[in-house]
Amino acid sequence: MDKVSGTPRRGMLRLGLAGATVAAIPHAAQSLQRGHAPRILVFDVNETLLDLRALEPHFERAFGDKTMLREWFHHVIEYAEALTLTGDYRAFGDVARAALQMTAKSQGVALSANDEQQIVGGIRNLPAHTEVPKSLDRLKSAGLRMVTLTNSPPAVVEAQMKYANLQQYFERNFSVDAIRKYKPAPGRCLIAKCYSETRH
């Protein structure tokens, strides 16, 4: 539940199929030392591995306030969660754009088509958080297998990993688009279904 402001998403490591972040690598190292290494680490992508703050200049230009990035991403997550809870689905780009339009309306801001494209399209070109490459390298060197599980569709996550130069660390990139169900669908069930669907 990271709102770009802060925290649980980047401050907590969940081992196994529940998810993981690089912020708590010492805990993973301790597990390895105790002989309790996880079978696989599953990473979220947007804001966990990749830094959404790269979009701040676009929000500064369009809203006059770069911190509106946080408000927008909050709406993105809420909208995606609501779709899952109601059994509905929309493409992640549509979710991001609708959340952006809702944010603009609440602020009385008229966004141009270019503004929308710069922000929503900018998701493809996010850099990794500064600590991520070194942290992933440590995990890979320790023999841990890693995959990603993201709300981004396959073409987008592939572009993201290539842009951030992180593709060499992950065996697979799983997208919820394969099963048309966003997180918070149960982690174990979600990735198992994504794997099943992408095998066909």
C-alpha positions as CSV (number, residue, x, y, z in Angstrom):
1,M,0.0,0.0,0.0
2,D,2.6,2.6,-1.0
3,K,1.1,5.9,-1.9
4,V,4.5,7.1,-3.2
5,S,4.7,9.0,0.1
6,G,5.9,6.4,2.2
7,T,5.9,3.0,3.0
8,P,4.6,-0.4,3.6
9,R,5.3,-1.4,0.0
10,R,9.0,-0.5,0.1
11,G,9.4,-1.0,3.9
12,M,8.4,-4.6,4.1
13,L,9.8,-7.9,2.7
14,R,7.4,-10.8,2.2
15,L,9.2,-14.0,1.3
16,G,7.9,-16.7,-0.9
17,L,4.9,-16.1,-3.2
18,A,3.5,-13.2,-1.2
19,G,5.8,-10.5,-2.6
20,A,9.1,-8.8,-1.8
21,T,10.9,-5.5,-1.7
22,V,14.6,-4.6,-1.7
23,A,14.2,-2.4,1.3
24,A,14.6,-5.4,3.7
25,I,17.4,-7.3,2.1
26,P,19.1,-7.9,5.5
27,H,16.2,-10.0,6.5
28,A,16.6,-12.2,3.4
29,A,20.3,-12.5,4.2
30,Q,19.5,-13.6,7.7
31,S,17.1,-16.2,6.4
32,L,19.8,-17.5,4.1
33,Q,22.2,-17.8,7.0
34,R,19.7,-19.8,9.0
35,G,19.1,-22.1,6.0
36,H,15.6,-20.9,5.4
37,A,16.0,-19.4,2.0
38,P,12.7,-18.7,0.1
39,R,12.1,-20.7,-3.0
40,I,11.5,-17.6,-5.0
41,L,11.1,-13.8,-4.5
42,V,8.2,-12.1,-6.2
43,F,8.6,-8.3,-6.7
44,D,6.0,-5.7,-7.4
45,V,7.2,-3.3,-10.0
46,N,5.7,0.2,-9.9
47,E,7.2,2.2,-7.0
48,T,8.7,-0.9,-5.4
49,L,11.4,-1.4,-8.0
50,L,10.8,1.7,-10.2
51,D,10.7,5.3,-9.0
52,L,7.5,7.1,-9.8
53,R,9.0,10.4,-8.8
54,A,10.4,10.6,-12.3
55,L,6.9,11.7,-13.2
56,E,7.0,14.7,-10.8
57,P,8.0,17.3,-13.5
58,H,4.9,16.4,-15.5
59,F,2.7,17.0,-12.4
60,E,4.5,20.2,-11.7
61,R,3.8,21.4,-15.2
62,A,0.2,20.2,-15.4
63,F,-1.0,20.8,-11.8
64,G,1.5,23.4,-10.6
65,D,2.2,20.9,-7.8
66,K,4.5,17.9,-8.1
67,T,3.0,16.3,-5.0
68,M,-0.2,15.6,-6.9
69,L,1.6,12.6,-8.1
70,R,0.8,11.0,-4.7
71,E,-2.9,11.8,-5.0
72,W,-3.0,10.4,-8.5
73,F,-1.2,7.1,-7.6
74,H,-3.5,6.8,-4.6
75,H,-6.5,6.9,-7.0
76,V,-4.8,4.4,-9.4
77,I,-4.4,1.8,-6.6
78,E,-7.9,2.5,-5.2
79,Y,-9.5,2.1,-8.6
80,A,-7.7,-1.1,-9.4
81,E,-8.6,-2.6,-6.0
82,A,-12.3,-1.6,-6.5
83,L,-12.4,-3.3,-9.9
84,T,-11.1,-6.5,-8.4
85,L,-13.5,-6.4,-5.5
86,T,-16.4,-5.9,-7.9
87,G,-15.3,-8.5,-10.3
88,D,-14.6,-6.0,-13.1
89,Y,-11.5,-5.3,-15.1
90,R,-10.1,-2.5,-17.2
91,A,-6.6,-2.2,-18.8
92,F,-4.1,-0.7,-16.5
93,G,-3.5,2.2,-18.8
94,D,-7.2,3.0,-18.8
95,V,-7.2,2.8,-15.0
96,A,-4.2,5.2,-14.8
97,R,-5.8,7.6,-17.2
98,A,-9.2,7.6,-15.5
99,A,-7.5,8.2,-12.1
100,L,-5.6,11.1,-13.6
101,Q,-8.8,12.6,-15.0
102,M,-10.5,12.2,-11.6
103,T,-7.5,13.9,-9.9
104,A,-7.6,16.8,-12.3
105,K,-11.3,17.3,-11.9
106,S,-11.0,17.3,-8.1
107,Q,-8.4,20.0,-8.4
108,G,-10.2,22.1,-11.1
109,V,-7.4,21.4,-13.6
110,A,-8.0,21.1,-17.3
111,L,-5.5,18.5,-18.6
112,S,-4.5,18.5,-22.3
113,A,-4.2,15.3,-24.2
114,N,-0.4,15.8,-24.2
115,D,-0.4,16.1,-20.4
116,E,-2.3,12.8,-20.0
117,Q,0.1,11.1,-22.5
118,Q,3.2,12.4,-20.8
119,I,2.1,11.1,-17.4
120,V,0.4,7.8,-18.4
121,G,2.9,7.0,-21.1
122,G,5.7,8.0,-18.8
123,I,5.1,4.8,-16.7
124,R,7.1,3.0,-19.4
125,N,10.2,5.1,-18.7
126,L,10.7,5.0,-15.0
127,P,14.2,4.6,-13.5
128,A,14.9,2.1,-10.8
129,H,15.2,3.3,-7.3
130,T,18.9,4.0,-6.6
131,E,19.4,1.0,-4.3
132,V,17.6,-1.5,-6.5
133,P,20.3,-2.7,-8.9
134,K,22.9,-3.4,-6.2
135,S,20.3,-5.0,-4.0
136,L,19.0,-7.3,-6.7
137,D,22.6,-8.2,-7.6
138,R,23.2,-9.3,-4.0
139,L,20.0,-11.4,-4.0
140,K,20.9,-13.0,-7.3
141,S,24.5,-13.7,-6.3
142,A,23.1,-15.4,-3.2
143,G,21.3,-17.8,-5.4
144,L,17.8,-16.5,-5.1
145,R,15.4,-16.8,-8.0
146,M,13.3,-13.7,-8.7
147,V,10.2,-12.8,-10.8
148,T,7.9,-9.8,-11.0
149,L,4.2,-9.6,-10.5
150,T,2.7,-6.3,-11.7
151,N,-0.5,-4.5,-12.7
152,S,1.2,-3.3,-15.9
153,P,0.4,-5.3,-19.1
154,P,3.1,-7.5,-20.6
155,A,4.3,-5.1,-23.2
156,V,4.6,-2.3,-20.7
157,V,6.5,-4.3,-18.0
158,E,8.9,-5.6,-20.6
159,A,9.6,-2.0,-21.7
160,Q,9.9,-0.9,-18.0
161,M,12.4,-3.6,-17.3
162,K,14.5,-2.8,-20.4
163,Y,14.4,0.9,-19.7
164,A,15.5,0.4,-16.1
165,N,18.0,-2.2,-17.1
166,L,16.6,-4.8,-14.6
167,Q,15.6,-7.6,-17.0
168,Q,18.7,-9.6,-16.2
169,Y,17.6,-10.2,-12.6
170,F,14.3,-11.8,-13.3
171,E,13.3,-15.1,-14.7
172,R,9.8,-14.0,-15.6
173,N,7.5,-11.0,-15.6
174,F,4.0,-11.9,-14.6
175,S,1.2,-9.5,-15.4
176,V,-2.3,-9.5,-13.9
177,D,-3.5,-8.8,-17.4
178,A,-3.3,-12.6,-18.0
179,I,-6.1,-13.3,-15.6
180,R,-7.8,-9.8,-15.7
181,K,-7.8,-9.5,-11.9
182,Y,-5.8,-6.8,-10.1
183,K,-4.1,-7.2,-6.7
184,P,-5.2,-7.6,-3.9
185,A,-6.4,-10.9,-5.2
186,P,-4.6,-13.5,-3.0
187,G,-0.9,-13.5,-3.9
188,R,-0.4,-17.3,-4.2
189,C,-3.5,-17.8,-6.2
190,L,-2.8,-14.8,-8.4
191,I,0.7,-15.7,-9.5
192,A,-0.3,-19.4,-10.0
193,K,-3.1,-18.3,-12.3
194,C,-0.8,-15.9,-14.1
195,Y,1.7,-18.7,-14.6
196,S,-1.0,-21.0,-15.9
197,E,-2.3,-18.5,-18.3
198,T,1.0,-17.5,-19.7
199,R,2.0,-21.1,-20.4
200,H,-0.6,-21.4,-23.1
